[in-house]
Amino acid sequence: MQTAFNTMEVVKVGERVDMDVAGATYATWHPEHLLTGYSWDALSVGCLLRDGGPPASVLVLGLGGGTVARQLRHFLPNVRIVGIEIDQGVVDLARRHLHLDETVEVHVADAYEWLANATETFDAVIDDLFLTGATDVVRSRVPEGDTLALVRRRVAPGGVVVANLITDVGDHNTVRRKTRSAFRDAFTEARVVKPPRGLNEILVGGDAVKSGKVLKQYTTGLVDEDQRFLSSIVVSPL
């Protein structure tokens, strides 16, 4: 399917449904399994590390097909989720094929323009903003300086910023190095969340950030494989 911004493909592998673009999987859904072992799990976990307790509200910048939103809804049934996604076609596909929760408040907009005009704040803000390149996904802006400040303005007192980084070589490594430095400078405390699969790490920054010990309380209701994925996530100081 050709959308305004992407050439998307919805692929069914057994019972799992993937949303693919440019060799990358934007989102995935399975009727029995919540977790994947990949970056979505670590982004969701990053929100759970908020020192003041589970967030009551989460802003997802780069909603994609809503895999993180679905995980957060499981862990935090009453959480308010606001998703910003530039591509209406992606949202439509997610609603049709990946069970994107109708309770997710979706704004179809450029995330940085939306941030510049927004006034409300959230307990956790996820920065998962990537553009589709010719053969890979790329960051349009490095989460540092004015860009990171723009994201931080939408964080409520005691909240956290959760940012997805790719750990591969080349430009990805440059973005990772700059973002790590920016988080060290911007936040009193920052942690790295590593999923067991894939080439991603997630940074979590705030006034205070909990350790991975808090994750034990979220195993209830997970099937065995999902419990293994959750227990395999590594949380360490930045």
Summary of the structure (lengths in Angstrom):
residues: 238
radius of gyration: 16.3
end to end distance: 39.8
largest distance: 45.2
contacts: 799
relative contact order: 0.17
helix: 32%
strand: 32%
